[in-house]
Amino acid sequence: MHGEEYVKNPLTAAVLSFLVPGVGQWYNGKFLRGLFWLLVTPGLWLGTGGTLGWVCHIVSAVTAYSYANRLYVR
């Protein structure tokens, strides 16, 4: 495996971020983005009675997946 780079699995990133928004971004090495989702999502859950909380969960998972997918070498 000399010369190969360790890459992140997009599905793992998406599942992690769906379970806890921001964790998929941390898995991808994007700590500030992860912190953003971790702080914003609960605020939107509480502030909108859950409606935008679900939206944030989905968007967080999709962005984590997309970023990992760009890094993923097949």
Short mmCIF file of the C-alpha atoms (twelve columns), coordinates in Angstrom:
data_MODEL
# 
_entry.id   MODEL 
# 
loop_
_atom_site.group_PDB 
_atom_site.id 
_atom_site.type_symbol 
_atom_site.label_atom_id 
_atom_site.label_alt_id 
_atom_site.label_comp_id 
_atom_site.label_asym_id 
_atom_site.label_seq_id 
_atom_site.Cartn_x 
_atom_site.Cartn_y 
_atom_site.Cartn_z 
_atom_site.pdbx_PDB_model_num 
ATOM 1  C CA . MET A 1  0.000   0.000  0.000  1 
ATOM 2  C CA . HIS A 2  2.930   2.278  -0.403 1 
ATOM 3  C CA . GLY A 3  1.971   5.520  -2.117 1 
ATOM 4  C CA . GLU A 4  -1.746  5.108  -1.494 1 
ATOM 5  C CA . GLU A 5  -3.693  7.597  0.531  1 
ATOM 6  C CA . TYR A 6  -6.260  6.638  3.167  1 
ATOM 7  C CA . VAL A 7  -9.656  7.952  2.128  1 
ATOM 8  C CA . LYS A 8  -12.990 8.280  3.867  1 
ATOM 9  C CA . ASN A 9  -16.044 6.168  3.100  1 
ATOM 10 C CA . PRO A 10 -18.935 8.400  1.930  1 
ATOM 11 C CA . LEU A 11 -21.628 6.129  3.383  1 
ATOM 12 C CA . THR A 12 -19.959 6.117  6.795  1 
ATOM 13 C CA . ALA A 13 -19.713 9.919  6.733  1 
ATOM 14 C CA . ALA A 14 -23.395 10.254 5.827  1 
ATOM 15 C CA . VAL A 15 -24.610 7.839  8.499  1 
ATOM 16 C CA . LEU A 16 -22.476 9.450  11.195 1 
ATOM 17 C CA . SER A 17 -23.738 12.901 10.287 1 
ATOM 18 C CA . PHE A 18 -27.338 11.735 10.160 1 
ATOM 19 C CA . LEU A 19 -27.097 10.191 13.620 1 
ATOM 20 C CA . VAL A 20 -25.324 13.208 15.126 1 
ATOM 21 C CA . PRO A 21 -25.070 16.225 12.832 1 
ATOM 22 C CA . GLY A 22 -21.447 17.265 12.442 1 
ATOM 23 C CA . VAL A 23 -19.835 13.932 13.271 1 
ATOM 24 C CA . GLY A 24 -19.619 12.969 9.590  1 
ATOM 25 C CA . GLN A 25 -17.799 16.222 8.907  1 
ATOM 26 C CA . TRP A 26 -15.391 15.433 11.759 1 
ATOM 27 C CA . TYR A 27 -14.865 11.972 10.260 1 
ATOM 28 C CA . ASN A 28 -13.911 13.749 7.027  1 
ATOM 29 C CA . GLY A 29 -11.450 15.973 8.911  1 
ATOM 30 C CA . LYS A 30 -13.583 19.129 8.648  1 
ATOM 31 C CA . PHE A 31 -13.764 20.088 12.313 1 
ATOM 32 C CA . LEU A 32 -15.151 23.628 11.988 1 
ATOM 33 C CA . ARG A 33 -17.884 22.468 9.614  1 
ATOM 34 C CA . GLY A 34 -18.733 19.711 12.056 1 
ATOM 35 C CA . LEU A 35 -18.914 22.162 14.927 1 
ATOM 36 C CA . PHE A 36 -21.220 24.379 12.863 1 
ATOM 37 C CA . TRP A 37 -23.693 21.537 12.244 1 
ATOM 38 C CA . LEU A 38 -23.433 20.339 15.829 1 
ATOM 39 C CA . LEU A 39 -24.400 23.788 17.138 1 
ATOM 40 C CA . VAL A 40 -26.933 24.889 14.508 1 
ATOM 41 C CA . THR A 41 -29.034 21.737 14.272 1 
ATOM 42 C CA . PRO A 42 -30.201 21.591 17.901 1 
ATOM 43 C CA . GLY A 43 -31.036 25.296 17.759 1 
ATOM 44 C CA . LEU A 44 -33.224 24.732 14.730 1 
ATOM 45 C CA . TRP A 45 -34.830 21.670 16.331 1 
ATOM 46 C CA . LEU A 46 -35.818 23.748 19.332 1 
ATOM 47 C CA . GLY A 47 -36.570 26.980 17.503 1 
ATOM 48 C CA . THR A 48 -38.874 25.496 14.873 1 
ATOM 49 C CA . GLY A 49 -40.477 22.630 16.749 1 
ATOM 50 C CA . GLY A 50 -38.449 20.090 14.782 1 
ATOM 51 C CA . THR A 51 -39.257 21.089 11.212 1 
ATOM 52 C CA . LEU A 52 -35.911 22.639 10.323 1 
ATOM 53 C CA . GLY A 53 -34.133 20.193 12.605 1 
ATOM 54 C CA . TRP A 54 -34.957 17.405 10.155 1 
ATOM 55 C CA . VAL A 55 -33.833 19.563 7.260  1 
ATOM 56 C CA . CYS A 56 -30.504 20.174 9.022  1 
ATOM 57 C CA . HIS A 57 -30.053 16.463 9.699  1 
ATOM 58 C CA . ILE A 58 -30.551 15.668 6.024  1 
ATOM 59 C CA . VAL A 59 -28.369 18.525 4.751  1 
ATOM 60 C CA . SER A 60 -25.610 17.619 7.208  1 
ATOM 61 C CA . ALA A 61 -25.637 13.996 6.033  1 
ATOM 62 C CA . VAL A 62 -25.691 14.969 2.344  1 
ATOM 63 C CA . THR A 63 -22.804 17.419 2.692  1 
ATOM 64 C CA . ALA A 64 -20.730 14.872 4.640  1 
ATOM 65 C CA . TYR A 65 -21.426 12.266 1.957  1 
ATOM 66 C CA . SER A 66 -20.613 14.671 -0.886 1 
ATOM 67 C CA . TYR A 67 -17.307 15.755 0.605  1 
ATOM 68 C CA . ALA A 68 -16.211 12.179 1.362  1 
ATOM 69 C CA . ASN A 69 -17.303 11.106 -2.120 1 
ATOM 70 C CA . ARG A 70 -15.000 13.688 -3.695 1 
ATOM 71 C CA . LEU A 71 -12.117 12.262 -1.663 1 
ATOM 72 C CA . TYR A 72 -13.011 8.615  -2.201 1 
ATOM 73 C CA . VAL A 73 -10.692 6.843  -4.608 1 
ATOM 74 C CA . ARG A 74 -12.084 3.650  -6.108 1 
# 
